[in-house]
Amino acid sequence: GIMAPAIVRDVGDIQHLAALVAPRKLMIVGGVNGAGQALDEAALKQQYDFTQHVYSLEQAAGQFTVLPSIKAADIVRKMN
């Protein structure tokens, strides 16, 4: 996606921006590192620990999902 210029510098990292969505439903799908390499589920969850914590504080932990797969069938299955 496209990021607003300087938003990461002024607001925070992606996990901080994602936490601003709480308590609304949010699904992070197919995350990559700074070099563009796909992250496995454990690494992706670690990257979004802060976001998960904020969702927990909002009593909305079930509204936040991290999914390493970018396959449409996996995404649809997780949404239902």
C-alpha positions as CSV (number, residue, x, y, z in Angstrom):
1,G,0.0,0.0,0.0
2,I,0.9,3.6,-0.1
3,M,1.9,5.4,3.1
4,A,1.4,9.1,3.8
5,P,4.8,10.9,3.7
6,A,6.6,10.9,7.1
7,I,3.7,9.1,8.8
8,V,6.0,6.4,10.3
9,R,8.4,9.1,11.5
10,D,5.7,11.3,13.1
11,V,3.1,8.7,14.3
12,G,4.9,5.4,14.9
13,D,5.7,2.1,13.3
14,I,3.1,0.0,11.4
15,Q,2.1,-1.9,14.5
16,H,1.3,1.4,16.3
17,L,-0.8,2.5,13.3
18,A,-2.6,-0.8,13.3
19,A,-3.3,-0.4,17.0
20,L,-5.2,2.8,16.3
21,V,-7.9,0.6,14.7
22,A,-8.8,-1.1,18.0
23,P,-11.4,-2.2,18.9
24,R,-12.6,-2.6,15.3
25,K,-12.0,-5.8,13.4
26,L,-8.5,-5.9,11.8
27,M,-6.7,-8.7,9.8
28,I,-3.0,-8.4,9.0
29,V,-2.4,-10.7,6.0
30,G,0.9,-11.7,4.4
31,G,3.4,-9.4,6.2
32,V,6.9,-8.9,5.1
33,N,10.1,-7.5,6.6
34,G,11.9,-4.4,5.5
35,A,13.7,-6.4,2.8
36,G,10.4,-7.6,1.4
37,Q,10.8,-11.2,2.6
38,A,7.7,-13.0,3.8
39,L,7.3,-13.5,7.5
40,D,6.2,-16.8,9.0
41,E,3.4,-16.8,11.5
42,A,5.6,-16.6,14.6
43,A,7.6,-13.7,13.2
44,L,4.5,-11.9,12.0
45,K,2.8,-12.3,15.5
46,Q,6.0,-11.0,17.1
47,Q,5.9,-7.9,14.9
48,Y,2.4,-7.2,16.0
49,D,2.7,-7.9,19.7
50,F,2.1,-4.2,20.5
51,T,-1.1,-4.2,18.4
52,Q,-2.3,-7.4,20.1
53,H,-1.7,-5.9,23.5
54,V,-3.8,-2.8,22.6
55,Y,-6.6,-5.0,21.4
56,S,-6.4,-7.0,24.6
57,L,-6.6,-3.8,26.7
58,E,-9.8,-2.9,24.7
59,Q,-11.3,-6.3,25.5
60,A,-11.3,-6.9,21.7
61,A,-8.5,-9.5,21.3
62,G,-10.8,-11.6,19.1
63,Q,-11.1,-8.7,16.6
64,F,-7.4,-8.8,15.7
65,T,-6.1,-11.5,13.4
66,V,-2.6,-12.1,12.0
67,L,-2.4,-14.4,9.0
68,P,0.8,-15.2,7.1
69,S,-1.0,-16.8,4.2
70,I,-2.1,-14.6,1.3
71,K,-4.2,-17.3,-0.3
72,A,-7.8,-16.2,-0.8
73,A,-9.3,-19.4,0.6
74,D,-7.3,-19.1,3.8
75,I,-8.4,-15.5,4.3
76,V,-12.0,-16.3,3.7
77,R,-11.9,-19.2,6.1
78,K,-10.4,-17.0,8.8
79,M,-13.0,-14.4,8.3
80,N,-15.9,-16.8,8.8
